[in-house]
Amino acid sequence: MKNFALIGVGGYIAPRHLKAIKDTGNNLASAYDKFDSVGILDSYFPNAAFFTEQELFDRHNTKLQKSDNKIDYVSVCTPNYLHDAHTRYGLRLGCDVVCEKPLVLNPWNIDALEKVEEETGHKAYNILQLRLHKSVVELKKRIEQGPADKVYDVDLTYITSRGNWYYASWKGDVHKSGGVATNIGVHFYDMLSWIFGKVTKNVVHVMSHDRVAGYLEMPKARVRYFLSINAEHLPEQAMAEGKRTYRTIMVDGSEFEFSEGFTELHTLSYQKILAGEGFGIAEARNCIDIVHDIRNAVPIGLKGDYHPLAKYPLTNHPFGW
């Protein structure tokens, strides 16, 4: 049994990590969050020490490191812009780290984290769970076994509706979340580059507070993508069915179906990490490069090969920003 500490236990993604720690037969020794609405701990680890102040959390963990109940792993479930700092904390505490995506916001942060790994002798792992999805693994095999010179035409559409709360939270601040492409798209970009190869061309057509649309070229794919958090972009059928999320990937005109099979991917990720088979810092570099380049690109408008949904008229920021 391994001991875990978890940073950001009050957040949206934390329950998946709590479940994964429990399902893999391990223990949560301590948890930290600025907010104290963490009753979910009762369902998983009611005996875990909980702190709302980083300093007290650190003091407790430091004491544990000098006892027979030392912490082995630190799980990071905090806002995107804090992942780098909290991963460093876990490594320097003397633990391996399990960090939600994105591992960092900028490519140079990866270089710096690798140096901390070298200094501490510990490893940081990123949750890149789509690489473990059965359908995604099968697609990768199909592409690898196909013609060596084949280049596929791919359309990625991902719409996940968010209310006005989104813009008042850290997620609506591009400096904290990295913007729409980073916050909701980084795992898709990782999946695509994992399957089709490293991006050789990155064009952004449209980018605003609620969407991003662009074009990516890879050795084995030409990808048009549209990502949105605006419910008005949902297809009529999805709206009629009361759905708030729509995702589809078309490969050479055929839909790649992967709507199911997401519920256990964090547990599977933890199993791989505990077996020494997790995705390390270097594995995250491609997707971090992609989202960094998108975030810093100047949109060219509706020119060239753009996603059909890029034509949606731009809307004003709900808060008038």
N, C-alpha and C positions, 0 to 999 in steps of 0.2 A: 504494500500500500504506500502510495506517494502522498505527501502533503502539498497542498496548493494554497497560495494566497491569491485573492482576486481583487483587482482594482477596477472600480466602476460597476459595482454589483447592483446599483439601482437603475442601470441603463437598459435599453431595449434588447440588446443582444445577450446580456448576462445570463438569462435563463437557459439559453442553449449551452453555455459553458458550464453552468451548474449541473445541468442534466448530464453533460458529457463526463464531468468529473465523477459524478455518482455512478453512472452507468459503466464506467471503466474500473469501478471498485476502489476508488481513491477518496481522499478526505480533504475538505476545505478547512484549513486551520484559521485563516483570518481573511477579512474582507474590508474594503474601504469604499466609501462614496461620500460626497459632500451632502447628499440628500439621505434622509433616514427612512424613506418609504421602501423598506427592504424586507417586508414580511414574507416574501417568497423564500427567504432563507429557512423558514420553518418547514417548508416542503422538502428541502434537500439536506441542509446542514444546520440544524437549530443550535448546535453547540459551537459553531464557528464564532470566533471573536470578531466584533464589528466596530469600526471606527468611522467617525465623520471628519476626522482631522488627520492629514497625512503624517504629521509629526508623531502622533501617538501610534498610528499604524506602523510606522517605521521602527519606533522604539520596541513595540511588541515583537515585530518580526526579527529584529536584531537579537533580542533575548532568546527567541526560539532557535536562532542559528547557533547558539552556544549550548543548546540542550540536546536531549535525545530525540526531540520532536522537530528537528529542523525542517524548513520549507525546501522542497525540491523544485517546485515550479511556481512562477508567477503568471497569472492570466490577466491580460490587459483588454478591458472592454470599455475604455474611456473614449471621449470625442477624438476624432481623427488627429487633430493638431497636437494632442498629448501622447500619442502612441510612442513617438520617439523617446520622449523623456521618461515615460513609465517603463519602456523596454530597457533603457539604460539602468533605471533603478533596479529592476529585477536581476539583471546581469551582475550588477555591482553588489547586490545582496548575497550573491553566491548561488544563484538559481538559474535554471533554464527558463525561457520565457515563451509563452503562447500568446501571440498578439493577433487581434482582429485585423482585417484588412481595412484600409491600406496600412501597411507596416509603417510607412512614413509618407510625407507629402512631396518630398523633393529627392531627386537622384543622389545629391551629395550627402544626404542624411544616411543613405545606405552605406556609403564608404565609411562614414564616421562610426556607424554601428558595428561594422565589421571589425574596426579597430578595438572597440570595447569588447567584442567577443574574444579577440586575441589576448587582450589584457587580462580578462577574467577567466578564460578557459571554459566559459559557458556558451550555450547556443540559444539563439532566438529563432522561433518558428512562426511562420505566418499561416493564418487560416485561409487557404485557397481551395475551398471545399468543392467548387465545381469540377476540379480535376479528379475528384473521387466519385462524381455522379456516374452511375452505370451507363447512361445513354451517351454522356460526353466521352467517356472512355471508349465506347464502341465506335463513336464517330471518328475519334482520333485514329483508331486502328484501321477504319475503312479508308481514311485519307492516306495513311501510310502505305496501305496495300494497293492503292490505286495507281494510275499512271504517274510516273515520276515527273513528267513535264506538265501535268494537269494543273490549271489555275482555276479555282472555283469562284463563282459569283455568290456573295453572301449578303443578305439583308438582315440586320439585327434591329428589332423594334422592342423597346421595353418602356412601358408606361406604368408607373406606380403612383397613384394619386396621393397627394399630401395636402392637408388643410393649411390655413393661414398660420397655425402654430409653428409650422416648419420655418417660416421666415423670421420668427422671433427667437428661435432656438439657435444654438451653435451651428446647426446644419445649414441654416440660411446665410451664414457668413462664409464667403469664399476663402477667407484667410484661415478659418478654423476647420472647415469641411473639405475644402478643395473644389467646391462647386458641384454641380449636378453630375458631371462626368466622373469625378472621383467618388462622390458619396454613394451613387447608385450604380455606377458603371464599371468600377475598377475590376470587379471579379469577372465581368463579361470580357473585358479587354484581355485579362489574364488568360481566360479560357481560349479565346480566339488565337492569341499569339502562341499559346501552348500547342494548339492543334496545327495552325497554318504557318507558323514561323514568325521571326522578329519583324516588326514593322519597318518598312523601307520608305514609306510615304505617308504623311499625316496631314490631312486637309480638314479644316473646320469650316462648314458652310454657315451655320447659325448657332449662336450661343447667347443665352440670356439667363435670367434668374430661375426659369422653370424648365429649360430644355437645352439640349445640345445635339446638333446633327453634323455629321461629317463623313469623311471617306478615309479608309486605311488600305494601304497596299502591303501585302505580305508575300513571301516567296510562293505560297500556294493559294492565295485568295485575294480577291478585290472585295472589300467590305464597305457597304453603306450602312450607317447606323443612325438611329433616332432614339434618344433617351428623354423622358419627360416625367415631371411630377404633377402635370396639369390634367385634372380629370376630364376636361373638355376634349382632350386628345384621344380618349378611349373610343374604340370602335362601337358602333351603335348596338351590336349584339351584346357586347360586354356590359354596356350600360343597362340594356334591357334585362339582363340577368343579375343586375345588382353587383357586378364585379368592380373592384377598385384597382385591380392590377391586370395588365395584359403583357405577355411576353411571347415573342416568336422569333425564330431564326429560320430563314429560308436559305437553302443551299442548292444552287442551280435550279431554282424554281420549286423545289420540294421542301415542305416544312419539316424541320428537325424538331421532334417532339421531346421536350424534357420538362414538362410542367409538374410531373410527380417525382417523388423520390428525394425530396429535400430535407425531410424531417430528421433523419439520422446522420446527416453529413458531418455535423460537428462532433458527434460521438466517434464516427469513423476517423475524423481528423485527429482526435485525441489518441485513438488506438494506434494510429500510424506514428504519431510523435513519441508516444511511450515506448514504441518498438524501435525507435531510432530512425524512422523512415519519414519524418515530417519534412515540410517544405521550408528550407532555410532562407536566410537573408538574400542570397544570390538569386533564388527562384523568384523573388518579388521584383527584381530590377526591371524586367520588360514592361510590366503593367504600370510601374511607377513612372518610367520614362514616358509612356504613352499619355497618361493623364496629366503629367507635368507639361508636356508639349501642347496638349489640347488647351489646358488652362491659360497658357501664355500665348496662344495663337491669336491672330487677327482674322476674324471670320471674313470669308470672301463673298458671302451671299450665295444666291441660287445660280451658281456657275458650275459647269462640269457635271460629273456624275454624282448627283445628290439623292438622298433618300426622299421618296415621294412625300412623306409627312413633314419634311422641312418647309413645305409651302404654307403651313399654318401661320396666319398673321401673328406677329408678336403682340404680347399683351403688356399692360402696365404692371409694375410691381404692386402687389396688394397694399403695401404700406406707403406707396408713392416715392420709394427710393429710386 
